Amino acid sequence: MHLKWNMSFGRVLASSVAALIATTGLNAIPRDPCEPPPPPVCCEEPRPGPFAFAYPFDMDLNCPKDFYFRVDGLAMQAKEDGLEFGIEDSSTPAANSPITNGQVVGFSGDSRDYDWNPGLRVAMGFYLNHDAWQLDFAWTWVNATNYQKANSNTSLGAMLPLYALGVGTTAGAIGSRMSARWDTHYNTFDIRLGKPHYVSRYFIVNPHFGLRGGWIDQVFGVDMAGSTSNGTTPNRTIMHAKNDFWGVGARCGIDTDWVLGKGWCLFGNVAGSLLFGKFELDQSYSLPGSSADGYTINDDFYQNVPNMEIALGVGWGIYFNKKRNHIGIRAAYEFHEWWDQLNIRKFFSGSTGLPTTTPVTTGIYANDVVSRGNFTLNGFSLRVQFDI
């Protein structure tokens, strides 16, 4: 009896499982050869893909030599914090008189104070057989020259200097006009090792690291037109300063290409460096009508200097010579920031002109290094690159 019950229960269970399978997963299989297959499901937009992960970047040239050469033409605005050289005082010049409607004048007041200057970047590199690593060398040069002048807007006004001290530093001894010139010679040399690869079919990433050497030589001069005791004949007084820096350090960053198709792409690059270097400062000033006053300052010191650079732009490239060569053109806007570059000294009090009640009337020289002395470059770059 138990055997018959078990056999009956087994038949019911097997029938139930067969019916469940037939009504679920096996519905996708035609029940007979004459039944047409179900229509395909059509989406309005195809799903993205397929994707590759960490696939080495390849120019896909015929007979490649894995060598490239590029030249960038630069148009840059060089700026430096702390290049104010005077204060326009609209009051009658006199010793110990207050400044009336004072207006600071210098290069840092307006971006229009800085001219656009030419530059050049030259690089060459090649791809290694070892995992398609990239090794290249780049040299960047920018030469900047800027002029600025200021005149008092009132007949009784005067220009108060920020780099003078001692006898004759009162407003009446300086005159009503000042001018300045700032020259900069900027050079960097970079060696980098990178690993460009596809994160997906349309996104290329190139992390890199290497070494950077930098030379930034600055010359800053202020020309102050003074006057003799009768106030008629002008005397020329000049403050001259050299602020030179060289350094070597580590550099790292990441370059990204966002492929649009038909040879076009967008790109964004960022890199940072930390250089150990030396500053060499020479600063001098002589007062009108006196060879005993003025100053000559020399200061050399070592310091770690950070800098950062960012570039955003668009590129296009095409193959030629039966796909044996490739030429690419890229246009970008770049930002370069170097911290704590200008270290010349400003004088905000001399050895005379103190109130008569002051116990000490001579030998006081209040001064400090220029604050916020960051050096910046920003502007346009146009690159032409050949791949063979």
C-alpha positions in Angstrom: 0.0 0.0 0.0 2.8 2.4 0.9 4.5 1.5 -2.4 1.5 2.3 -4.5 1.1 5.7 -2.6 4.7 6.6 -3.2 4.5 5.7 -6.9 1.3 7.9 -7.3 2.9 10.8 -5.5 6.0 10.5 -7.7 3.9 10.6 -10.9 2.1 13.8 -9.7 5.3 15.5 -8.7 7.0 14.7 -12.0 3.9 16.0 -13.9 3.9 19.2 -11.9 7.6 19.9 -12.5 7.2 19.3 -16.3 4.2 21.6 -16.5 6.2 24.4 -14.6 9.2 24.1 -16.9 7.0 24.1 -20.0 5.2 27.3 -18.9 8.4 29.2 -17.9 11.9 28.8 -19.3 10.9 26.5 -22.2 8.5 29.0 -23.7 11.4 30.6 -25.6 11.9 27.4 -27.5 9.4 26.8 -30.4 7.0 24.1 -29.5 7.1 22.8 -33.1 9.3 23.3 -36.1 6.7 25.2 -38.0 6.2 28.0 -35.4 8.0 31.2 -36.4 10.6 32.7 -33.9 9.5 35.7 -31.8 10.4 39.1 -33.3 13.6 40.8 -32.0 13.3 43.6 -29.5 14.4 46.9 -31.1 15.7 49.8 -28.9 15.5 53.4 -29.9 19.2 53.9 -29.0 21.8 51.2 -28.9 23.4 50.5 -25.6 27.1 51.7 -25.3 29.9 49.2 -25.7 31.7 47.0 -26.1 34.4 48.4 -23.8 38.1 47.7 -23.5 39.9 48.1 -20.2 43.6 49.2 -19.9 44.2 48.5 -23.6 47.6 50.1 -24.7 47.4 53.2 -26.8 48.4 52.6 -30.4 48.7 55.1 -33.3 47.8 52.2 -35.6 50.4 53.2 -38.2 51.7 50.9 -40.9 55.4 50.1 -40.4 55.6 52.2 -37.2 58.9 53.6 -35.8 57.1 54.7 -32.6 58.7 58.1 -32.8 57.0 61.5 -32.6 58.1 65.2 -32.7 56.0 68.2 -31.8 56.2 72.0 -31.8 54.0 74.4 -29.8 53.7 78.0 -30.5 52.8 80.0 -27.4 51.2 83.4 -26.8 51.4 84.1 -23.1 50.6 86.8 -20.6 53.3 86.7 -17.8 52.2 88.1 -14.5 53.9 88.7 -11.2 52.3 89.6 -7.9 53.9 92.4 -6.0 55.0 94.7 -8.8 53.4 97.8 -7.5 56.1 100.5 -7.5 54.4 103.7 -6.2 51.4 105.6 -4.8 49.8 108.5 -6.5 49.3 111.3 -3.9 47.0 114.2 -4.9 47.9 116.4 -2.0 50.7 119.0 -1.8 54.0 117.3 -1.3 55.5 118.0 2.1 57.3 116.1 4.8 55.1 114.1 7.2 51.9 115.2 5.3 49.1 112.6 5.0 48.4 110.9 1.7 45.2 112.2 0.1 43.2 110.1 -2.4 46.1 107.6 -2.7 46.1 105.3 -5.7 48.5 102.4 -5.9 50.2 102.1 -9.3 52.1 99.2 -10.8 51.7 96.1 -13.0 49.4 94.2 -10.7 46.4 96.5 -10.9 44.8 95.3 -14.2 45.4 92.4 -16.5 45.7 94.9 -19.3 49.0 96.1 -17.7 50.6 92.9 -19.1 51.4 92.4 -22.8 51.1 89.2 -24.7 54.5 87.7 -25.3 55.7 84.9 -27.6 57.0 81.5 -26.5 57.9 78.1 -27.9 57.7 74.5 -26.7 59.6 71.7 -28.5 59.3 68.0 -27.6 60.4 64.6 -29.0 59.6 61.1 -27.7 59.0 57.5 -28.5 57.0 54.5 -27.4 58.9 51.6 -25.7 58.2 48.0 -26.5 57.9 47.4 -22.8 54.1 47.6 -22.3 53.9 50.6 -24.8 55.4 53.0 -22.2 56.0 56.5 -23.4 59.3 58.5 -22.9 59.7 62.1 -24.1 61.7 65.3 -23.5 60.2 68.8 -23.7 61.7 72.3 -23.5 59.5 75.4 -22.9 60.7 79.0 -23.4 58.8 82.3 -22.9 60.4 85.7 -23.1 58.2 88.5 -21.5 58.8 92.3 -21.5 56.3 94.7 -20.0 56.3 98.5 -19.5 54.2 100.7 -17.1 54.2 104.4 -16.3 52.2 106.6 -14.0 51.8 110.4 -13.7 50.2 112.5 -11.1 46.7 113.7 -12.2 46.9 117.0 -10.2 49.3 119.9 -10.5 50.2 119.7 -6.8 50.3 115.9 -6.7 53.4 113.6 -6.5 54.3 110.0 -6.9 55.4 108.3 -3.6 58.0 105.5 -4.2 57.8 102.1 -2.6 61.5 101.2 -3.1 63.2 104.3 -1.7 64.6 105.2 1.7 66.8 107.7 3.5 67.4 111.5 2.7 65.1 112.8 0.0 62.3 110.2 0.3 59.7 112.8 0.9 57.1 113.4 -1.8 58.6 116.7 -2.8 61.9 115.1 -3.8 60.5 112.4 -6.0 58.4 114.3 -8.6 55.2 113.7 -10.4 56.0 110.8 -12.7 57.4 107.3 -12.5 57.9 104.4 -15.0 58.9 100.8 -14.7 60.1 97.9 -16.8 59.8 94.2 -16.0 61.7 91.5 -18.1 61.3 87.8 -17.6 63.1 84.8 -19.2 61.3 81.6 -18.5 62.8 78.1 -19.3 61.8 74.6 -18.3 63.1 71.2 -19.3 61.0 68.1 -18.6 61.7 64.4 -18.9 58.7 62.2 -18.3 57.7 58.5 -18.5 54.0 57.8 -19.2 51.6 54.9 -19.8 48.9 56.0 -22.3 46.1 53.5 -22.5 42.4 53.2 -23.4 40.0 53.1 -20.5 37.2 52.7 -23.1 37.0 53.0 -26.8 36.7 56.8 -26.6 38.6 57.7 -23.4 42.4 57.7 -23.3 44.4 58.3 -20.0 48.1 58.9 -19.7 49.4 59.1 -16.2 53.1 60.2 -16.1 55.9 61.2 -13.8 59.4 62.5 -14.3 61.9 65.3 -13.6 61.7 69.1 -14.2 64.4 71.7 -14.4 63.4 75.3 -14.3 65.1 78.7 -14.8 63.2 82.0 -14.2 65.2 85.2 -14.5 63.5 88.5 -13.7 64.7 92.0 -14.0 62.7 94.8 -12.5 63.6 98.5 -12.7 61.7 101.6 -11.5 62.6 105.1 -13.0 61.7 107.9 -10.7 61.9 111.6 -11.9 63.0 113.8 -9.1 63.7 117.5 -8.7 66.4 119.7 -7.4 66.0 122.2 -4.6 64.5 124.8 -6.8 62.0 122.3 -8.2 62.7 123.0 -11.9 65.4 120.6 -13.1 64.6 116.9 -13.0 67.0 114.2 -11.7 66.8 110.6 -12.8 66.7 108.0 -10.0 66.5 104.3 -10.7 65.9 101.3 -8.5 67.2 98.1 -10.2 66.6 94.5 -9.1 67.5 91.1 -10.4 65.4 88.1 -9.1 66.9 84.9 -10.5 65.8 81.3 -9.7 66.9 77.9 -10.8 65.7 74.5 -9.5 65.3 70.8 -10.1 62.6 68.5 -8.8 59.9 65.9 -9.4 57.0 66.3 -11.7 53.8 64.2 -12.1 50.4 64.5 -13.7 47.8 63.0 -16.0 46.7 63.7 -19.6 43.3 62.8 -20.9 41.8 62.5 -24.4 38.1 62.4 -24.9 37.6 61.0 -28.5 34.8 62.4 -30.5 35.3 60.6 -33.8 36.6 61.5 -37.3 39.9 62.5 -35.9 38.5 65.0 -33.3 39.0 64.9 -29.6 38.8 67.1 -26.5 41.6 67.0 -24.0 42.4 68.1 -20.5 45.8 67.9 -18.8 47.1 68.7 -15.4 50.5 68.4 -13.8 52.4 69.5 -10.7 56.0 69.9 -9.7 58.1 70.5 -6.6 61.5 71.9 -7.2 64.4 72.4 -4.9 66.2 75.5 -6.1 68.2 78.7 -5.4 67.2 82.3 -5.5 69.9 84.9 -6.3 68.8 88.5 -5.6 70.6 91.8 -6.3 68.9 95.1 -5.6 70.3 98.6 -5.6 69.1 102.2 -5.4 70.8 105.6 -5.3 69.2 108.9 -4.2 69.4 112.1 -6.2 72.2 114.5 -5.3 73.8 112.2 -2.7 76.3 109.5 -3.1 76.2 108.5 0.6 72.6 107.4 0.7 70.7 104.6 -1.0 71.3 100.9 -0.7 72.8 97.8 -2.3 71.3 94.4 -1.3 72.5 90.9 -2.1 70.6 87.8 -0.9 71.1 84.2 -2.0 69.0 81.4 -0.4 67.6 77.9 -1.2 63.9 77.0 -1.1 61.4 74.4 -2.2 59.2 75.9 -4.9 55.9 74.3 -6.1 54.2 74.9 -9.4 51.1 73.6 -11.2 49.9 73.7 -14.8 46.6 73.0 -16.5 45.7 72.8 -20.2 42.2 72.5 -21.8 41.6 72.3 -25.6 40.6 70.5 -28.8 42.6 68.5 -31.2 42.3 66.9 -34.7 44.5 64.5 -36.6 44.8 62.7 -39.9 46.8 59.8 -41.5 48.7 60.2 -44.7 51.5 58.5 -46.8 49.5 55.2 -47.0 48.9 55.4 -43.2 52.6 55.4 -42.5 52.5 58.8 -40.8 50.1 60.9 -38.8 49.8 64.6 -38.2 47.9 66.2 -35.4 46.9 69.7 -34.5 45.9 70.8 -31.0 44.8 74.2 -29.7 44.6 74.9 -25.9 44.4 77.5 -23.2 47.0 77.0 -20.5 47.5 78.1 -16.9 50.9 77.9 -15.1 51.4 78.9 -11.5 54.8 79.3 -9.7 54.5 80.1 -6.0 56.8 82.5 -4.1 59.0 83.7 -7.0 59.4 87.5 -6.4 61.6 88.1 -3.3 62.9 91.7 -3.7 62.4 94.0 -0.8 60.1 97.0 -0.4 60.9 99.9 1.9 58.0 101.5 3.7 60.0 103.8 6.0 63.4 105.6 5.6 65.9 107.0 8.1 64.5 110.5 8.1 61.1 112.1 8.0 60.2 110.9 11.6 58.4 113.1 14.1 60.7 115.3 16.2 59.4 113.7 19.3 60.7 110.3 18.3 63.8 109.4 20.4 65.7 107.9 17.5 65.8 109.9 14.3 68.3 108.1 12.2 69.3 104.6 11.2 65.7 103.2 10.9 65.1 101.0 7.8 61.8 99.3 7.8 61.4 96.8 4.9 60.3 93.3 4.0 60.1 91.0 1.0 57.3 91.5 -1.5 54.2 89.5 -0.4 52.2 87.3 -2.7 55.1 87.1 -5.1 53.6 84.4 -7.3 54.6 84.1 -11.0 51.9 83.1 -13.5 51.6 82.3 -17.2 48.3 82.0 -19.0 47.5 82.0 -22.7 47.1 80.1 -25.9 49.1 77.2 -27.4 48.9 75.8 -30.9 50.6 72.4 -31.4 51.7 70.5 -34.5 52.8 66.9 -34.0 54.2 64.3 -36.4 54.0 60.6 -35.7 56.1 58.1 -37.7 
